């Protein structure tokens, strides 16, 4: 039903994107196939039509003889090369047709071969060659019927009227106009196909980046907690087995949670477009995030209550807090962090502070943390400011619009100046 409604009130799909046979024609040209069928049909039509024309013009023009049929066959056979050598074919068809008319043979469908050759030349981009060939044919015809007819067969022939020349000229203009229309439409179809392919690639890239951000945020946070708890467990394995057991229990829980979230992300790859089995995380899971940070030895103080947020903004805010706390665990010597939530007009202001200093521990960091947060905020029309605080420590400040899904920004994400300065001035923070 949706597909049927999509065509109501507009042109058919084939008119917008090109008819199916045109795509097959492009593929045939790409593989250099010979147009046997169309050439054979046209050649037969020209031969049969010329016989009828000879009977209707009997006494006015010369009768068809073997030489005339050879000329007609040569003109038709030349069309076999119209896709590979369109310029040579259009001039050859014009030349053989001019010889046919100079010999006094009857007018007829032989001009269709010239029209088809001109069409192929114009569509393939050789416009000037097609125009020149038609102009040469028309000039040669004028020379034949107004000056050379006295010495050419048939002997009873007389000069043609200029009115007939105007008709011939109009015919040539019509052939060129139809050919130009087909060329323009073909270029438009090719442009639309290229735009659709580019849009598909862009959507694929955006989806790839989204999945990369999700995997980075999930794995970076979970593995950081696991890394810390593994260190605690190893340190207390002999002296405090019970505390080591607690650390191993935390590792088990975090690894199970990470596997579940990774599986959810991978399910979207296997079944694109399918609804997720579990709801996307949001700021309602902030207490759980605080508890996980506490298990890694980080005390998190939360100020303010999160307002009602659209799903996309809610997920982005949660991931930004998650990544910021993960950076504190991995790169800061402080064991205390503050998360401040506030609504500022139509935007959510989210701030994560720690007292530092940076430890320089990389813990396998990839340097994609700040980039991922920045991409999430920019995709919603928000901003991210990240860098060292004047009194020490590090601050991440995000401003996210609160609306019906946020404001989508289609521009390429730009790196804020203060974020670049933070990355350049504090080398040990680059993994954030």
C-alpha positions as CSV (number, residue, x, y, z in Angstrom):
1,X,0.0,0.0,0.0
2,X,2.8,2.4,0.8
3,X,4.4,1.7,-2.5
4,X,1.1,2.5,-4.3
5,X,0.5,5.7,-2.4
6,X,4.1,6.8,-3.2
7,X,3.1,7.2,-6.9
8,X,-0.1,9.1,-6.3
9,X,0.1,12.8,-7.3
10,X,3.5,12.6,-9.1
11,X,5.2,11.2,-12.1
12,X,5.8,7.5,-12.3
13,X,9.0,6.1,-10.8
14,X,10.5,5.3,-14.2
15,X,10.1,8.9,-15.3
16,X,11.9,10.2,-12.2
17,X,14.8,7.7,-12.2
18,X,14.8,6.5,-15.8
19,X,13.0,3.6,-17.4
20,X,14.3,0.0,-16.8
21,X,15.3,-0.4,-20.4
22,X,17.6,2.6,-20.1
23,X,19.6,0.9,-17.3
24,X,19.8,-2.2,-19.4
25,X,21.1,-0.1,-22.2
26,X,23.8,1.4,-20.1
27,X,24.9,-2.0,-19.0
28,X,25.0,-3.2,-22.6
29,X,27.1,-0.2,-23.5
30,X,29.4,-0.9,-20.6
31,X,29.9,-4.5,-21.9
32,X,30.2,-3.3,-25.5
33,X,27.4,-5.4,-26.9
34,X,26.5,-5.2,-30.5
35,X,23.0,-3.7,-31.2
36,X,22.1,-6.5,-33.6
37,X,18.3,-6.6,-33.2
38,X,17.6,-2.9,-33.5
39,X,20.0,-2.6,-36.5
40,X,18.5,-5.6,-38.3
41,X,14.9,-4.4,-37.7
42,X,15.7,-0.9,-39.0
43,X,17.6,-2.2,-42.0
44,X,14.7,-4.4,-43.0
45,X,12.3,-1.6,-42.5
46,X,14.4,0.7,-44.6
47,X,14.6,-1.9,-47.5
48,X,10.9,-2.6,-47.4
49,X,9.9,1.0,-47.0
50,X,12.2,2.0,-49.9
51,X,10.5,-0.5,-52.2
52,X,7.1,1.0,-51.4
53,X,8.5,4.5,-51.9
54,X,9.9,3.5,-55.3
55,X,6.4,2.4,-56.4
56,X,4.8,5.6,-55.2
57,X,7.5,7.8,-56.8
58,X,7.7,5.8,-60.1
59,X,8.5,8.1,-63.0
60,X,9.7,10.8,-60.7
61,X,12.8,9.2,-59.3
62,X,15.1,6.4,-60.5
63,X,14.2,2.8,-59.8
64,X,15.9,0.8,-57.1
65,X,18.7,-1.3,-58.5
66,X,21.4,-3.5,-56.8
67,X,23.6,-0.4,-56.2
68,X,20.7,1.3,-54.3
69,X,20.2,-1.7,-52.2
70,X,23.9,-2.0,-51.4
71,X,23.8,1.7,-50.3
72,X,20.8,0.9,-48.0
73,X,22.5,-2.1,-46.6
74,X,25.8,-0.2,-46.0
75,X,23.9,2.6,-44.2
76,X,22.1,0.0,-42.0
77,X,25.2,-2.0,-41.3
78,X,27.1,1.1,-40.2
79,X,24.6,1.5,-37.4
80,X,26.1,-1.6,-35.7
81,X,29.1,0.6,-34.6
82,X,26.9,3.6,-33.5
83,X,27.6,2.9,-29.8
84,X,31.4,2.4,-30.2
85,X,32.1,5.0,-32.9
86,X,29.2,7.4,-33.0
87,X,31.0,10.2,-34.8
88,X,32.2,8.0,-37.6
89,X,28.8,6.3,-38.0
90,X,26.8,9.6,-38.2
91,X,29.2,10.9,-40.9
92,X,29.1,7.6,-42.8
93,X,25.3,7.4,-42.7
94,X,25.1,11.0,-43.9
95,X,27.6,10.3,-46.7
96,X,25.9,7.1,-48.0
97,X,22.5,8.8,-47.8
98,X,23.8,11.7,-49.8
99,X,25.2,9.4,-52.4
100,X,21.8,7.5,-52.5
101,X,20.0,10.8,-53.1
102,X,22.5,12.0,-55.6
103,X,21.9,8.8,-57.6
104,X,18.3,9.9,-58.0
105,X,16.8,7.0,-55.9
106,X,13.4,7.7,-54.3
107,X,13.1,9.5,-51.0
108,X,12.0,7.2,-48.2
109,X,12.9,5.8,-44.8
110,X,16.6,5.9,-45.5
111,X,16.6,9.2,-43.6
112,X,15.7,7.2,-40.4
113,X,19.1,5.7,-40.4
114,X,20.6,9.2,-40.3
115,X,18.2,10.1,-37.5
116,X,19.2,7.1,-35.4
117,X,23.0,7.8,-36.0
118,X,22.5,11.4,-35.0
119,X,20.6,10.4,-31.9
120,X,23.3,8.0,-30.8
121,X,26.0,10.7,-31.4
122,X,24.2,13.4,-29.4
123,X,23.3,11.0,-26.5
124,X,26.9,9.9,-26.2
125,X,28.1,13.5,-26.0
126,X,29.3,14.1,-29.5
127,X,26.8,17.0,-30.2
128,X,28.9,19.1,-32.6
129,X,29.7,16.1,-34.7
130,X,26.0,15.2,-35.0
131,X,25.0,18.8,-35.9
132,X,27.9,19.0,-38.4
133,X,26.8,15.8,-40.1
134,X,23.2,16.9,-40.4
135,X,24.2,20.3,-41.6
136,X,26.5,18.7,-44.2
137,X,23.7,16.4,-45.4
138,X,21.3,19.4,-45.7
139,X,23.8,21.5,-47.5
140,X,24.6,18.6,-49.9
141,X,20.9,18.1,-50.5
142,X,20.5,21.8,-51.3
143,X,23.4,21.6,-53.8
144,X,21.9,18.5,-55.4
145,X,18.3,19.7,-55.9
146,X,19.1,23.3,-56.9
147,X,22.3,23.2,-59.0
148,X,23.5,19.6,-59.7
149,X,20.2,18.1,-60.7
150,X,20.8,18.9,-64.4
151,X,23.7,16.4,-64.6
152,X,22.3,13.8,-62.2
153,X,19.6,11.1,-62.7
154,X,16.8,11.1,-63.3
155,X,16.9,13.1,-66.5
156,X,13.4,14.4,-66.0
157,X,14.1,15.9,-62.6
158,X,13.6,19.6,-61.9
159,X,14.7,22.0,-59.2
160,X,13.0,21.5,-55.9
161,X,11.2,24.4,-54.2
162,X,12.7,26.1,-51.2
163,X,9.6,25.2,-49.3
164,X,10.7,21.6,-49.5
165,X,14.1,22.6,-48.2
166,X,12.5,24.3,-45.2
167,X,10.7,21.0,-44.5
168,X,13.9,19.1,-44.6
169,X,15.6,21.7,-42.3
170,X,12.7,21.4,-39.9
171,X,13.0,17.7,-39.9
172,X,16.8,18.0,-39.1
173,X,16.1,20.4,-36.2
174,X,13.4,18.1,-34.8
175,X,15.9,15.2,-34.9
176,X,18.5,17.3,-33.0
177,X,15.9,18.5,-30.5
178,X,14.7,15.0,-29.7
179,X,18.3,13.8,-29.4
180,X,19.2,16.7,-27.1
181,X,16.1,16.1,-24.9
182,X,17.1,12.4,-24.6
183,X,20.7,13.4,-23.8
184,X,19.6,15.9,-21.1
185,X,17.2,13.4,-19.6
186,X,19.9,10.7,-19.6
187,X,22.4,13.0,-17.8
188,X,19.7,13.8,-15.3
189,X,19.0,10.1,-14.6
190,X,22.8,9.5,-14.2
191,X,23.0,12.4,-11.8
192,X,20.1,11.1,-9.8
193,X,21.6,7.6,-9.6
194,X,24.9,9.1,-8.5
195,X,23.1,11.2,-5.8
196,X,21.2,8.2,-4.6
197,X,24.4,6.1,-4.4
198,X,26.1,9.0,-2.6
199,X,23.2,9.3,-0.1
200,X,23.3,5.6,0.5
201,X,27.0,5.7,1.2
202,X,26.5,8.7,3.5
203,X,23.8,6.8,5.4
204,X,26.1,3.8,5.6
205,X,28.9,6.0,6.9
206,X,26.7,7.6,9.5
207,X,25.4,4.2,10.7
208,X,29.0,2.9,10.8
209,X,30.0,5.9,12.9
210,X,27.0,5.5,15.2
211,X,27.9,1.8,15.8
212,X,31.5,2.7,16.3
213,X,30.5,5.3,18.9
214,X,28.2,2.9,20.7
215,X,30.9,0.1,20.8
216,X,33.5,2.6,22.0
217,X,31.4,4.0,24.8
218,X,30.2,0.5,25.9
219,X,33.6,-1.2,25.8
220,X,35.7,1.7,27.1
221,X,33.5,2.1,30.2
222,X,33.1,-1.6,30.9
223,X,36.7,-2.5,30.3
224,X,38.0,0.4,32.3
225,X,35.9,-0.8,35.3
226,X,37.1,-4.4,34.7
227,X,40.7,-3.2,34.5
228,X,40.5,-1.4,37.8
229,X,38.7,-4.3,39.5
230,X,41.2,-6.8,38.1
231,X,44.0,-4.7,39.6
232,X,42.2,-4.6,43.0
233,X,41.6,-8.4,42.8
234,X,45.3,-9.1,42.1
235,X,46.5,-6.8,44.8
236,X,44.2,-8.3,47.5
237,X,44.1,-11.9,46.3
238,X,46.5,-13.0,49.1
239,X,45.8,-10.5,51.9
240,X,42.0,-10.0,51.6
241,X,40.4,-12.9,49.6
242,X,36.9,-11.6,50.4
243,X,37.6,-8.2,48.8
244,X,39.2,-9.9,45.9
245,X,36.0,-12.0,45.5
246,X,34.0,-8.8,45.4
247,X,36.2,-7.4,42.7
248,X,35.8,-10.6,40.6
249,X,32.1,-10.4,41.1
250,X,32.1,-6.9,39.8
251,X,34.2,-8.0,36.8
252,X,31.7,-10.8,36.0
253,X,28.7,-8.4,36.2
254,X,30.4,-5.7,34.1
255,X,31.5,-8.2,31.4
256,X,28.0,-9.7,31.3
257,X,26.5,-6.2,30.9
258,X,29.1,-5.3,28.2
259,X,28.4,-8.5,26.3
260,X,24.6,-7.7,26.3
261,X,25.1,-4.2,25.0
262,X,27.6,-5.3,22.4
263,X,25.1,-8.0,21.3
264,X,22.4,-5.4,21.0
265,X,24.6,-3.2,18.8
266,X,25.6,-6.2,16.6
267,X,22.0,-7.2,16.2
268,X,21.3,-4.0,14.4
269,X,24.0,-5.0,11.9
270,X,22.4,-8.4,11.3
271,X,18.8,-7.0,11.1
272,X,19.0,-3.4,10.0
273,X,15.8,-1.5,10.7
274,X,14.5,-3.9,13.3
275,X,13.3,-2.6,16.6
276,X,15.8,-3.0,19.5
277,X,15.0,-5.7,22.0
278,X,15.9,-3.5,25.0
279,X,15.3,0.2,25.4
280,X,18.3,2.5,24.8
281,X,20.0,3.7,28.0
282,X,19.2,7.2,29.3
283,X,19.8,9.5,32.3
284,X,17.3,7.4,34.2
285,X,20.2,4.9,34.5
286,X,22.5,7.6,36.0
287,X,22.3,6.0,39.6
288,X,23.5,2.7,38.1
289,X,26.3,4.5,36.4
290,X,27.3,6.2,39.7
291,X,27.3,2.8,41.4
292,X,29.5,1.3,38.7
293,X,32.0,4.2,39.1
294,X,32.0,3.6,42.8
295,X,32.9,0.0,42.2
296,X,35.9,1.3,40.3
297,X,36.9,3.5,43.3
298,X,35.4,6.7,42.0
299,X,33.0,8.8,44.1
300,X,30.5,10.6,41.9
301,X,28.4,13.5,43.2
302,X,25.3,14.3,41.2
303,X,23.7,17.7,41.3
304,X,20.3,18.4,39.7
305,X,17.6,16.3,38.2
306,X,17.5,15.4,34.5
307,X,14.4,16.9,32.7
308,X,12.2,14.9,30.3
309,X,14.3,14.4,27.2
310,X,13.7,13.0,23.7
311,X,15.2,9.5,23.2
312,X,18.1,10.7,21.1
313,X,19.1,13.5,23.5
314,X,18.7,11.1,26.5
315,X,21.0,8.5,25.0
316,X,23.6,11.2,24.0
317,X,23.6,12.7,27.5
318,X,24.0,9.3,29.1
319,X,26.9,8.3,26.8
320,X,28.6,11.7,27.4
321,X,28.4,11.2,31.2
322,X,29.5,7.6,30.8
323,X,32.5,8.5,28.7
324,X,33.5,11.5,30.9
325,X,33.4,9.3,34.0
326,X,35.4,6.6,32.2
327,X,38.1,9.2,31.4
328,X,38.3,10.2,35.0
329,X,38.8,6.5,36.0
330,X,41.4,6.0,33.3
331,X,43.3,9.3,33.2
332,X,42.8,11.3,36.4
333,X,44.5,11.0,39.7
334,X,41.3,12.2,41.4
335,X,38.9,9.8,42.9
336,X,36.1,12.3,43.0
337,X,33.9,13.6,40.2
338,X,30.9,15.9,40.0
339,X,28.0,15.6,37.5
340,X,25.8,18.7,37.2
341,X,22.5,18.7,35.3
342,X,20.5,21.8,34.7
343,X,18.0,23.1,32.2
344,X,18.9,26.3,30.5
345,X,15.9,27.5,28.5
346,X,15.5,25.0,25.7
347,X,18.8,23.2,26.3
348,X,20.2,20.7,28.8
349,X,23.5,21.8,30.3
350,X,25.6,18.8,31.5
351,X,28.9,19.3,33.3
352,X,31.3,16.7,34.5
353,X,34.3,17.9,36.6
354,X,37.2,16.1,38.3
355,X,40.0,17.6,40.4
356,X,42.9,15.9,38.6
357,X,45.7,15.8,38.1
358,X,46.2,13.6,35.0
359,X,48.0,10.4,35.6
360,X,49.2,9.7,32.0
361,X,47.8,6.2,32.2
362,X,46.5,5.2,28.8
363,X,44.8,1.9,29.6
364,X,44.6,1.1,26.0
365,X,42.9,4.3,25.0
366,X,42.3,5.0,21.4
367,X,41.9,8.8,21.5
368,X,38.3,8.6,20.3
369,X,36.5,9.6,23.5
370,X,36.3,13.3,22.9
371,X,35.6,12.8,19.2
372,X,32.7,10.5,20.0
373,X,31.2,13.0,22.5
374,X,31.6,15.8,20.1
375,X,29.9,13.9,17.3
376,X,27.0,13.0,19.5
377,X,26.5,16.6,20.6
378,X,26.9,18.0,17.1
379,X,24.5,15.5,15.5
380,X,21.8,17.0,17.8
381,X,22.7,20.6,17.2
382,X,24.5,20.9,20.5
383,X,28.1,21.8,21.6
384,X,30.9,20.2,23.7
385,X,33.6,22.1,25.5
386,X,36.3,20.0,27.1
387,X,39.6,21.0,28.6
388,X,41.7,21.6,31.8
389,X,40.1,23.7,34.5
390,X,42.0,26.8,35.7
391,X,42.1,25.4,39.2
392,X,43.3,22.0,38.1
393,X,41.4,18.9,36.9
394,X,39.4,18.5,33.8
395,X,35.9,19.6,32.7
396,X,33.5,18.4,30.1
397,X,30.6,20.8,29.4
398,X,27.9,19.7,27.0
399,X,24.9,21.7,25.8
400,X,22.2,19.6,24.2
401,X,18.9,21.1,22.8
402,X,15.7,19.8,24.3
403,X,13.0,19.5,21.6
404,X,11.3,16.9,19.4
405,X,14.3,14.8,18.8
406,X,16.7,17.7,18.8
407,X,17.9,19.6,15.8
408,X,19.7,17.5,13.2
409,X,22.8,19.1,11.9
410,X,23.9,17.9,8.5
411,X,27.2,19.7,8.4
412,X,30.4,18.1,9.0
413,X,31.2,18.2,12.8
414,X,33.8,20.8,13.6
415,X,36.3,20.6,16.4
416,X,35.7,23.3,19.0
417,X,38.7,25.6,19.6
418,X,38.9,25.0,23.3
419,X,38.8,21.2,22.8
420,X,41.6,21.4,20.3
421,X,43.6,23.5,22.8
422,X,42.9,21.1,25.5
423,X,44.2,18.2,23.4
424,X,47.3,20.1,22.3
425,X,48.1,21.6,25.7
426,X,47.6,18.5,27.8
427,X,49.1,15.5,25.9
428,X,48.2,13.0,28.6
429,X,44.5,13.8,28.1
430,X,44.3,12.8,24.4
431,X,42.7,9.5,25.2
432,X,39.7,11.1,26.7
